[in-house]
Amino acid sequence: MRNNQNYINITDEEYHVGSVTSNLVELPNFDSVFSFSLDYMHLVCLGVMKKLLMLWLSKCPVTVRIRSAKMNELSLHLLNLNVCVTSDFVRESRTLQELSRWKATEFRFFFCYILDQLY
């Protein structure tokens, strides 16, 4: 498990760029592991949701994978929703074939409003 002392001692060389730690470790009561907040965008949208979609669309067993017909149907549904979605959503939806270019807001939209329609 990663901890502050391991970071300062550069225990995991692959995690560091070069042999220098950040100047932040010199701050009193600063813990390089726990002093940063975890955020929804990186953990859920760009982390879990992106990983799940990548798995469901290409890398998981065929029994769990989203079939191409269903993927095309969902992509069409996403594009058709663009006329109904309010300006509160900054980006227009893109197809699932463009998944590698999706931003966090698109993953959030899919997670909150589209995911329940998968099965």
N, CA, C and O of each residue as an XYZ file, in Angstrom:
476
protein
N       0.837     -1.181      0.000
C       0.000      0.000      0.000
C       0.883      1.246      0.000
O       1.901      1.299      0.690
N       0.490      2.219     -0.761
C       1.244      3.454     -0.863
C       1.049      4.287      0.408
O      -0.076      4.438      0.883
N       2.135      4.824      0.952
C       2.030      5.718      2.100
C       3.032      6.859      1.949
O       3.863      6.857      1.041
N       2.941      7.817      2.839
C       3.762      9.025      2.758
C       5.252      8.710      2.820
O       6.035      9.261      2.046
N       5.644      7.839      3.723
C       7.068      7.524      3.883
C       7.632      6.838      2.643
O       8.759      7.121      2.236
N       6.867      5.952      2.047
C       7.316      5.305      0.809
C       7.498      6.322     -0.313
O       8.416      6.207     -1.124
N       6.616      7.318     -0.353
C       6.745      8.358     -1.372
C       8.026      9.164     -1.158
O       8.776      9.403     -2.104
N       8.272      9.576      0.064
C       9.467     10.377      0.376
C      10.735      9.580      0.086
O      11.709     10.137     -0.420
N      10.736      8.289      0.398
C      11.913      7.437      0.177
C      12.029      6.917     -1.259
O      12.973      6.197     -1.585
N      11.081      7.277     -2.106
C      11.033      6.830     -3.506
C      11.127      5.294     -3.579
O      11.933      4.742     -4.328
N      10.294      4.633     -2.793
C      10.279      3.173     -2.759
C       9.823      2.578     -4.092
O      10.401      1.602     -4.570
N       8.806      3.159     -4.676
C       8.282      2.686     -5.961
C       8.841      3.569     -7.068
O       8.273      4.618     -7.371
N       9.941      3.155     -7.666
C      10.646      3.977     -8.654
C       9.813      4.239     -9.905
O       9.970      5.284    -10.537
N       8.943      3.321    -10.270
C       8.117      3.506    -11.458
C       7.094      4.623    -11.268
O       6.632      5.212    -12.245
N       6.742      4.915    -10.035
C       5.752      5.939     -9.738
C       6.341      7.342     -9.838
O       5.600      8.302    -10.047
N       7.651      7.480     -9.695
C       8.321      8.778     -9.676
C       8.936      9.104    -11.027
O       9.326      8.215    -11.785
N       9.012     10.388    -11.309
C       9.728     10.863    -12.488
C      11.069     11.379    -11.987
O      11.134     12.415    -11.326
N      12.118     10.669    -12.298
C      13.432     11.041    -11.777
C      13.591     10.584    -10.341
O      12.822      9.759     -9.847
N      14.598     11.129     -9.679
C      14.867     10.720     -8.293
C      14.579     11.855     -7.315
O      15.214     11.949     -6.264
N      13.630     12.709     -7.656
C      13.309     13.874     -6.829
C      11.847     13.791     -6.404
O      10.982     13.437     -7.205
N      11.576     14.115     -5.153
C      10.196     14.208     -4.686
C       9.755     15.664     -4.746
O      10.572     16.564     -4.936
N       8.479     15.880     -4.587
C       7.920     17.220     -4.649
C       8.352     18.054     -3.444
O       8.611     17.516     -2.367
N       8.427     19.362     -3.633
C       8.730     20.277     -2.531
C       7.595     20.325     -1.507
O       7.786     20.795     -0.386
N       6.437     19.848     -1.888
C       5.296     19.840     -0.970
C       5.551     18.989      0.270
O       4.962     19.247      1.320
N       6.413     17.984      0.172
C       6.666     17.109      1.327
C       7.348     17.855      2.465
O       7.379     17.363      3.594
N       7.888     19.020      2.188
C       8.541     19.822      3.227
C       7.543     20.616      4.064
O       7.903     21.150      5.113
N       6.294     20.696      3.610
C       5.270     21.402      4.379
C       4.940     20.613      5.643
O       4.862     19.385      5.602
N       4.743     21.310      6.772
C       4.394     20.589      8.008
C       3.008     19.950      7.879
O       2.094     20.536      7.299
N       2.871     18.767      8.416
C       1.610     18.017      8.420
C       1.083     17.685      7.021
O      -0.111     17.438      6.853
N       1.950     17.678      6.037
C       1.532     17.333      4.682
C       1.781     15.847      4.439
O       2.893     15.355      4.623
N       0.752     15.156      4.030
C       0.862     13.738      3.694
C       0.646     13.613      2.191
O      -0.429     13.939      1.689
N       1.642     13.153      1.483
C       1.584     13.122      0.023
C       0.540     12.154     -0.526
O       0.196     12.228     -1.705
N       0.038     11.262      0.296
C      -0.980     10.322     -0.157
C      -2.380     10.799      0.216
O      -3.287     10.756     -0.615
N      -2.566     11.245      1.439
C      -3.903     11.568      1.924
C      -4.247     13.055      1.939
O      -5.357     13.408      2.339
N      -3.351     13.934      1.524
C      -3.634     15.366      1.540
C      -4.358     15.849      0.285
O      -4.654     17.037      0.157
N      -4.637     14.951     -0.621
C      -5.347     15.320     -1.842
C      -6.729     14.700     -1.810
O      -6.895     13.539     -1.438
N      -7.724     15.490     -2.208
C      -9.088     14.975     -2.186
C      -9.345     14.097     -3.409
O      -8.762     14.297     -4.475
N     -10.212     13.142     -3.230
C     -10.634     12.273     -4.322
C     -11.848     12.919     -4.973
O     -12.734     13.409     -4.274
N     -11.900     12.927     -6.282
C     -13.027     13.598     -6.913
C     -13.814     12.662     -7.820
O     -13.279     11.722     -8.407
N     -15.079     12.954     -7.908
C     -16.048     12.165     -8.662
C     -15.677     12.068    -10.140
O     -15.787     10.999    -10.741
N     -15.241     13.177    -10.723
C     -14.949     13.185    -12.155
C     -13.880     12.159    -12.525
O     -14.059     11.384    -13.464
N     -12.765     12.154    -11.786
C     -11.670     11.252    -12.126
C     -11.940      9.814    -11.691
O     -11.579      8.872    -12.397
N     -12.569      9.643    -10.539
C     -12.808      8.288    -10.043
C     -13.951      7.583    -10.766
O     -13.789      6.461    -11.245
N     -15.095      8.237    -10.843
C     -16.281      7.583    -11.395
C     -16.385      7.765    -12.904
O     -16.484      6.786    -13.644
N     -16.363      9.006    -13.360
C     -16.589      9.265    -14.785
C     -15.437      8.771    -15.655
O     -15.642      7.962    -16.560
N     -14.237      9.251    -15.384
C     -13.085      8.890    -16.211
C     -12.422      7.596    -15.762
O     -11.566      7.054    -16.462
N     -12.812      7.106    -14.605
C     -12.231      5.867    -14.099
C     -13.146      4.688    -14.330
O     -12.975      3.938    -15.291
N     -14.119      4.523    -13.451
C     -14.985      3.349    -13.467
C     -15.848      3.283    -14.727
O     -15.907      2.244    -15.385
N     -16.518      4.390    -15.066
C     -17.437      4.356    -16.209
C     -16.702      4.105    -17.515
O     -17.166      3.328    -18.350
N     -15.576      4.745    -17.696
C     -14.793      4.546    -18.922
C     -14.313      3.100    -19.007
O     -14.396      2.475    -20.064
N     -13.817      2.580    -17.910
C     -13.318      1.203    -17.873
C     -14.438      0.210    -18.177
O     -14.248     -0.720    -18.960
N     -15.604      0.405    -17.561
C     -16.734     -0.486    -17.808
C     -17.165     -0.462    -19.268
O     -17.390     -1.512    -19.870
N     -17.278      0.728    -19.836
C     -17.688      0.822    -21.235
C     -16.674      0.174    -22.165
O     -17.049     -0.521    -23.110
N     -15.397      0.398    -21.902
C     -14.361     -0.225    -22.729
C     -14.462     -1.754    -22.632
O     -14.330     -2.454    -23.636
N     -14.693     -2.257    -21.433
C     -14.835     -3.704    -21.250
C     -16.085     -4.232    -21.950
O     -16.024     -5.220    -22.681
N     -17.215     -3.571    -21.723
C     -18.473     -4.031    -22.298
C     -18.462     -4.005    -23.826
O     -19.104     -4.832    -24.474
N     -17.735     -3.060    -24.386
C     -17.754     -2.916    -25.843
C     -16.728     -3.777    -26.555
O     -16.905     -4.091    -27.732
N     -15.650     -4.170    -25.866
C     -14.631     -4.874    -26.640
C     -13.843     -5.949    -25.906
O     -13.448     -6.935    -26.529
N     -13.603     -5.802    -24.630
C     -12.602     -6.651    -23.990
C     -13.132     -7.704    -23.028
O     -12.342     -8.444    -22.442
N     -14.421     -7.793    -22.853
C     -14.937     -8.765    -21.891
C     -15.435    -10.010    -22.625
O     -15.510    -10.011    -23.854
N     -15.774    -11.064    -21.889
C     -16.297    -12.270    -22.532
C     -17.560    -11.964    -23.346
O     -18.315    -11.050    -23.015
N     -17.771    -12.719    -24.385
C     -18.895    -12.482    -25.293
C     -20.233    -12.529    -24.565
O     -21.174    -11.842    -24.961
N     -20.331    -13.320    -23.518
C     -21.596    -13.437    -22.783
C     -21.978    -12.149    -22.066
O     -23.150    -11.948    -21.747
N     -21.017    -11.280    -21.807
C     -21.262    -10.035    -21.082
C     -21.185     -8.822    -22.013
O     -21.757     -7.774    -21.715
N     -20.501     -8.959    -23.108
C     -20.255     -7.849    -24.033
C     -21.562     -7.310    -24.620
O     -22.506     -8.065    -24.849
N     -21.605     -6.019    -24.855
C     -22.753     -5.399    -25.514
C     -22.687     -5.783    -26.990
O     -21.672     -5.562    -27.650
N     -23.746     -6.343    -27.491
C     -23.776     -6.770    -28.892
C     -23.710     -5.553    -29.812
O     -24.137     -4.460    -29.438
N     -23.181     -5.743    -30.996
C     -22.995     -4.617    -31.920
C     -24.328     -3.990    -32.314
O     -24.402     -2.777    -32.507
N     -25.379     -4.793    -32.436
C     -26.698     -4.239    -32.756
C     -27.177     -3.322    -31.633
O     -27.712     -2.243    -31.885
N     -26.978     -3.764    -30.390
C     -27.369     -2.941    -29.236
C     -26.496     -1.688    -29.160
O     -26.983     -0.612    -28.811
N     -25.204     -1.824    -29.487
C     -24.308     -0.674    -29.476
C     -24.746      0.352    -30.522
O     -24.750      1.552    -30.245
N     -25.110     -0.103    -31.706
C     -25.586      0.817    -32.744
C     -26.893      1.480    -32.332
O     -27.109      2.664    -32.588
N     -27.761      0.705    -31.691
C     -29.029      1.244    -31.201
C     -28.786      2.318    -30.133
O     -29.409      3.380    -30.162
N     -27.890      2.038    -29.206
C     -27.562      3.021    -28.164
C     -26.914      4.269    -28.759
O     -27.215      5.385    -28.335
N     -26.035      4.090    -29.728
C     -25.382      5.229    -30.375
C     -26.412      6.116    -31.063
O     -26.353      7.341    -30.962
N     -27.352      5.492    -31.759
C     -28.420      6.244    -32.414
C     -29.273      6.963    -31.380
O     -29.660      8.115    -31.576
N     -29.562      6.278    -30.281
C     -30.337      6.875    -29.189
C     -29.597      8.090    -28.606
O     -30.213      9.121    -28.337
N     -28.295      7.965    -28.416
C     -27.495      9.084    -27.901
C     -27.566     10.282    -28.837
O     -27.726     11.417    -28.386
N     -27.447     10.036    -30.130
C     -27.504     11.129    -31.104
C     -28.892     11.754    -31.164
O     -29.016     12.972    -31.295
N     -29.938     10.934    -31.070
C     -31.308     11.452    -31.087
C     -31.627     12.270    -29.846
O     -32.471     13.165    -29.891
N     -30.965     11.972    -28.749
C     -31.201     12.719    -27.508
C     -30.664     14.149    -27.567
O     -31.079     14.994    -26.773
N     -29.765     14.427    -28.480
C     -29.156     15.756    -28.550
C     -30.181     16.873    -28.687
O     -29.973     17.963    -28.155
N     -31.285     16.625    -29.389
C     -32.300     17.670    -29.555
C     -33.111     17.871    -28.279
O     -33.727     18.922    -28.100
N     -33.119     16.885    -27.397
C     -33.912     16.953    -26.164
C     -33.116     17.416    -24.949
O     -33.699     17.837    -23.949
N     -31.808     17.344    -25.026
C     -30.968     17.642    -23.868
C     -30.819     19.154    -23.720
O     -30.547     19.862    -24.690
N     -30.997     19.631    -22.507
C     -30.905     21.069    -22.252
C     -29.458     21.555    -22.301
O     -28.523     20.758    -22.369
N     -29.295     22.857    -22.265
C     -27.953     23.453    -22.320
C     -27.179     23.255    -21.016
O     -26.016     23.650    -20.925
N     -27.809     22.649    -20.009
C     -27.093     22.324    -18.775
C     -25.967     21.335    -19.049
O     -24.963     21.305    -18.338
N     -26.146     20.533    -20.080
C     -25.108     19.592    -20.501
C     -24.294     20.270    -21.594
O     -24.804     20.563    -22.676
N     -23.039     20.511    -21.299
C     -22.189     21.309    -22.171
C     -21.952     20.635    -23.517
O     -21.957     21.303    -24.551
N     -21.751     19.362    -23.516
C     -21.401     18.645    -24.751
C     -22.591     17.878    -25.308
O     -23.429     17.358    -24.571
N     -22.635     17.827    -26.630
C     -23.610     16.958    -27.270
C     -23.085     15.529    -27.211
O     -21.877     15.295    -27.222
N     -23.995     14.598    -27.149
C     -23.601     13.191    -27.080
C     -22.946     12.748    -28.379
O     -23.298     13.203    -29.468
N     -21.982     11.846    -28.230
C     -21.339     11.227    -29.388
C     -21.661      9.744    -29.383
O     -22.166      9.215    -28.393
N     -21.374      9.088    -30.467
C     -21.657      7.658    -30.569
C     -20.686      6.859    -29.709
O     -19.645      7.366    -29.288
N     -21.038      5.618    -29.458
C     -20.164      4.735    -28.691
C     -18.902      4.381    -29.473
O     -17.885      4.011    -28.886
N     -18.971      4.495    -30.796
C     -17.784      4.241    -31.610
C     -16.715      5.308    -31.375
O     -15.539      5.079    -31.657
N     -17.113      6.462    -30.864
C     -16.182      7.558    -30.572
C     -15.794      7.596    -29.093
O     -15.360      8.633    -28.590
N     -15.947      6.490    -28.412
C     -15.711      6.406    -26.965
C     -14.328      6.906    -26.556
O     -14.185      7.513    -25.495
N     -13.329      6.667    -27.363
C     -11.963      7.081    -27.006
C     -11.823      8.601    -26.940
O     -10.860      9.102    -26.361
N     -12.763      9.338    -27.519
C     -12.709     10.808    -27.492
C     -13.671     11.430    -26.487
O     -13.733     12.654    -26.365
N     -14.415     10.605    -25.772
C     -15.383     11.124    -24.814
C     -14.683     11.874    -23.690
O     -13.564     11.544    -23.296
N     -15.371     12.890    -23.186
C     -14.911     13.660    -22.030
C     -15.716     13.223    -20.803
O     -16.682     12.468    -20.915
N     -15.309     13.703    -19.658
C     -15.950     13.306    -18.399
C     -17.446     13.609    -18.392
O     -18.225     12.821    -17.856
N     -17.861     14.726    -18.971
C     -19.287     15.069    -18.983
C     -20.100     14.061    -19.786
O     -21.255     13.788    -19.458
N     -19.503     13.510    -20.830
C     -20.204     12.508    -21.630
C     -20.335     11.193    -20.864
O     -21.368     10.527    -20.935
N     -19.290     10.826    -20.135
C     -19.375      9.629    -19.296
C     -20.395      9.831    -18.183
O     -21.134      8.903    -17.857
N     -20.452     11.018    -17.596
C     -21.427     11.308    -16.538
C     -22.847     11.208    -17.082
O     -23.720     10.609    -16.453
N     -23.073     11.798    -18.255
C     -24.395     11.743    -18.880
C     -24.811     10.291    -19.127
O     -25.946      9.905    -18.848
N     -23.891      9.505    -19.646
C     -24.183      8.096    -19.915
C     -24.481      7.353    -18.618
O     -25.432      6.574    -18.551
N     -23.679      7.590    -17.596
C     -23.843      6.930    -16.298
C     -25.181      7.283    -15.658
O     -25.888      6.403    -15.166
N     -25.524      8.547    -15.665
C     -26.719      9.006    -14.948
C     -28.024      8.807    -15.720
O     -29.074      8.603    -15.110
N     -27.971      8.864    -17.059
C     -29.216      8.895    -17.819
C     -29.393      7.774    -18.846
O     -30.520      7.507    -19.262
N     -28.332      7.124    -19.256
C     -28.433      6.127    -20.322
C     -28.204      4.705    -19.825
O     -28.786      3.762    -20.363
N     -27.382      4.541    -18.831
C     -26.941      3.219    -18.386
C     -28.090      2.263    -18.085
O     -27.997      1.071    -18.382
N     -29.159      2.766    -17.506
C     -30.276      1.892    -17.140
C     -30.990      1.308    -18.356
O     -31.756      0.354    -18.214
N     -30.759      1.851    -19.531
C     -31.410      1.356    -20.744
C     -30.620      0.245    -21.437
O     -31.051     -0.268    -22.469
N     -29.474     -0.128    -20.878
C     -28.641     -1.133    -21.537
C     -29.309     -2.498    -21.635
O     -29.274     -3.131    -22.691
N     -29.910     -2.951    -20.556
C     -30.455     -4.316    -20.564
C     -31.927     -4.351    -20.286
O     -32.524     -5.427    -20.260
